[in-house]
Amino acid sequence: MKNAGKKFHTTGRVLRNREIAADLFEISIECPEIARAAAPGQFVNARAWEETSPLLRRPFSIARAGGDAIILIVKKVGPATEIICGRKKGEAVSLLGPLGRGFPPPEKGGRYLLVAGGFGIAPLLFFATRARAAGGVILFGANSKGHLPASIEKHLPKNWKMLYATIDGSRGKKGLVTGLLTAELKKSKKWNAIYACGPVPMMKAAAAIAAKRSLPCLVSMETHMACGVGACMGCPVPVIESGKPAYKMACADGPVFDADEIRWEETA
Amino acid sequence: MSPRFKVDLATKLGPLELKNPVLVSSGTFGYGGEYAEFYDPSSLGGIVTKSITLDERPGNPPPRLVETPSGLINSIGLQNVGVDRFISEKLPVLREIGTVRIVNIAGSTIREYVAVAKKLEGLDGFDAFELNISCPNVKAGGIAFGTSPSSAGRLTAAVRKATVRPLIVKLSPNVADILPVARAAVDAGADVLSLVNTYRAMAIDVESRRPALGAVTGGLSGPAIRPLAIYHVFRLSLNLGAPLIGMGGIQCGRDALEFILAGAHAVSIGTASFIDPTAPMRALGEIRDYCVRRRVRSVSGLIGAAHRGRPQGKRLNSPSLLNHEP
């Protein structure tokens, strides 16, 4: 995994914030130091208020980074994300980042099969937009087309395409995105790896599908976090380490993990 | 341009000389290196490591964190590398930090605490021990050491014999009366008391209808507990002469000063670092600014100032402040 490099504590300014799907916001934030240092799979710990409730920063995977800005894809789920999703152009967001260990750099000419559930699209989109010498397919699943951003695939470089799956069949293949994954693997097994990010049951299923076909699989895990820098031990991911059950930290050892090392039976 | 008013931030904390009164709390600062990118930890008055136990501890199942109004309940479960790996992997980093370094130790039995202290005592790279006495004593059915004066006293006495270094005992507020526990620790040889550790708390997720924490209960920290901690510091300072480190929800210089005025010789900042990694340095700057603004030459002159002056008098004899021991 790419080693975590220098971290910055900085105040970014919102450049643009728009709702791209139901309760899903795409927020562009000017933060030159973080934008230049960020690597796919890394995240920021964000805070956009002075009060003590909500208390902690919230972690968001970086969806894109270029020039002086990063883009976050944020789902409005509670009081903190409500504030962040309500930030207007010019307003401040305190950022800590880039944090965590991201995806390994893609192999030149490699082909990657990425499986995204909901806002799990973020780190996978970042990986694809930076993987210009490689190629692959992003399988993007959601409940219905209203939950899928309309034009997210325009950011993909050539050699990449996006396919959709919706539970209600309103866009793309009807059913779970892992059904789409199985279908794609029937067409071809020539993939360097499968990467997955989304609800835990989805990642668990994708990991099992990859294992059955002996394909390497990496996942990006999301947990509650406090410090974000590996100091508090608050963000454990159950793993097997040296043959024994252990906990690694999502913020410092992850958020990208080898699917094989995760004790899936201990996850939610 | 007038020269800036000179403020002396040096503080004496029992046998320890601190360059300033701001420390960082155990469990929030790793082993000293994790925040080094944001500021030089040598600028702090001192750092306190994550609790070290004899054996490596995996910690509790997730979730280990739940946010509550102006607070955080944590149930980390003392995940740490154990004393042997601490010595080989973490002590070398600690050694290089140029301020007072306090190693926090925890255990399930008195024997374990003593074993950790003995393994570390002959090594260099740190300056003092802090005893985490909020751990369950497995030989006493899991009641925390810090719950009773006698077990706190026995634990402190045992570790006291194992070290010549300054010994700090970190008090638990999950007791009926913290004063007898504090007195027992001091009588058993504690040089300094630190208070308060986290408050036992829990939360329930109404959608899953289950406890929000993997280990069900945890410890509450953050701004919500500050008034509770201030009470304990003020009362302890009134009734006991021991040097105190005050902590509990400090977010800024103003909060730190509140603890100093209540009677704390030094303060410790924990949860605030998660919100702002530079919080301890910012608080230190704000303490200095206050002293300049209020013409205070030495911050240690403020220690316990809230006890003094009119119209305290009889009000300090209120039942909530008294020593209840016969």
Interface residues (C-beta under 8 A of the other chain):
Chain A: K6 K7 H9 R47 T52 S53 P54 L55 L56 R57 S94 L96 T223 H224 M225 A226 C227 G228 V229 G230 A231 C232 M233 G234 C235 P236 V237 P238 P245 A246 Y247 E266
Chain B: G27 T28 F29 G30 E34 Y35 E37 F38 K50 P58 G59 N60 P61 P62 P63 R64 L65 V66 E67 P69 S70 G71 L72 N74 I76 Q79 N80 G222 P223 Q251 T271 S273 F274 I275 D276 P277 T278
